[in-house]
Amino acid sequence: MLTDIEIAQSANLKPIKDIAASINIAEDDLELYGKHKAKVLPAALEKVKNNPQAKYILVSAITPTPLGEGKTVTTVGLSMSLNRIGKKTITCIRQPSLGPVFGIKGGAAGGGYSQVVPMEDFNLHLTGDVHAVGLAHNLCAAFLENAIYRKKLNIDSKSVAWRRVVDVSDRSLRKITIGLEDEVEGVYPRETGFDITVASEVMAILALASDLADLRRRVGKIVLAKTYDGNYITAEDLGVAGSMAALLKDAIHPTLMQTLDNTPCFVHAGPFANIAHGNSSIIADKLAVRMSDFVVTEAGFGADCGAEKFFNIKCRASGLKPNVVVLVCTIRALKMHSGKFTVKPGKPLDEDLLRENLGAIREGACNLEKQIENIKIFGVPVVVAINCFATDTDKEIELIKEIAKKAGAEDAVISRVHAQGAAGGEDLARCVARVAECESDFKFLYSVDSSIEDKMRTIAQKIYGAKDIEILPKAKKQIEDFKKAGFDNLPICMAKTHLSLSHNPKLKGRPRDFIVPIREIRLSAGAEFLYALLGDMRTMPGLPSIPAGTRIDIDKDGKITGLS
């Protein structure tokens, strides 16, 4: 089989103007970035705002191995397959962060014959949105430092909560000291650090804003520090909010691309699902649901990460309600969750993972059962997609189907979109289309009026299966401050490992009776959620022993190679 990039580079792409025309977007409503990608301007949404609303499909997954389990492959492939069976469908996905593209993960355009193209553009820069987010974020940091230096606004430098960002995985920047120019009066050394750009509150705002005016409002609300009197300092107070919004003026528009079979795809925003809320933009979704019969979007990592935040944060902000959740699983991941196997990036798979082992599947299927339960808590029907590999056996597949249905899934269906493209997902598409006609009794997990402690405890106990939470001293003080300032009625964004249902990546399967430590809570007043850090979770990833970037190069003609 050809490599992902070879498949992508041999694709028969249509001009993006033709892709737009297929979903009734006029050329005047596009801002072209070459032949094969374009920004979609707000006038397009205004023209279709009264159209019937499409079926809204979320793709999530079980707790993945470090290799991933094909969630984006399934998202893209399901969209292609729905189109193939006559359902007008649009895909909505996130823009990749360059950190993992060159680091542990590689590209995020899907894979095999289920990809967004041009995949090099998709994975590298695209239309510059991530760079705009990073610049807006760091401009705000520079304004804040200048205000401290100029002794404006009575800012207590010890209270500064606004770190810097860069879209590269660089663990050495997690904790740094700034202000070492001691000859400059009024500037004192202090400890701070960098987050990866996709963890920026500005990125969360881009994903959750309903339009440019809402983005401008939210940017102004960002809380950066406190005064010596204990009052919060915002980006509006600094006079930088307008400049930040100006830098984001074009980034607010979704980028239109296409899949290998020319299915339209909106790519917009890119927050991680472990350290951020893990979903593409509300603007793209609202545009797509008025232009199609079906919209397929994805939430990052497992259902305990991106899907929980999709329901409790994104749906709360957008007002959209999902009709079906497609839960992706693989046989190798379920075997790993038995606790008998280890999967490491860059290392060959254990040969025993590739042999038939019904016992290991039975032991590891507890993770699948819990993730089905997690989705059904929200009142949404579940279809399990078994992302198949050549080594999977018929008995293993039948066992997973049996377990999934017994756990409450509407059905469990094989997906072969990686190897076969749209043709390999027809059964899955028909199943999803059928289940989407059923009633969905969507509901939130918690009320925002509950206490901060109760909201975090509810997520930990109901979704992760924890016995309880332990709020550490720093977080306790932060909670009290947020309550006094009136920020206790916000949803919660839990930052935790994606490699376990718990906060501990070593706990596989379905851990029970564990305590979740809440180390720190940050305020994202503009994104309108509180951001809790669990255990040792970091907001700046590091590079693996062999980064994906070591394989990427260009040939003499400037053609990119090694990207996957």
Summary of the structure (lengths in Angstrom):
residues: 564
radius of gyration: 22.8
end to end distance: 13.6
largest distance: 73.1
contacts: 2087
relative contact order: 0.16
helix: 40%
strand: 19%
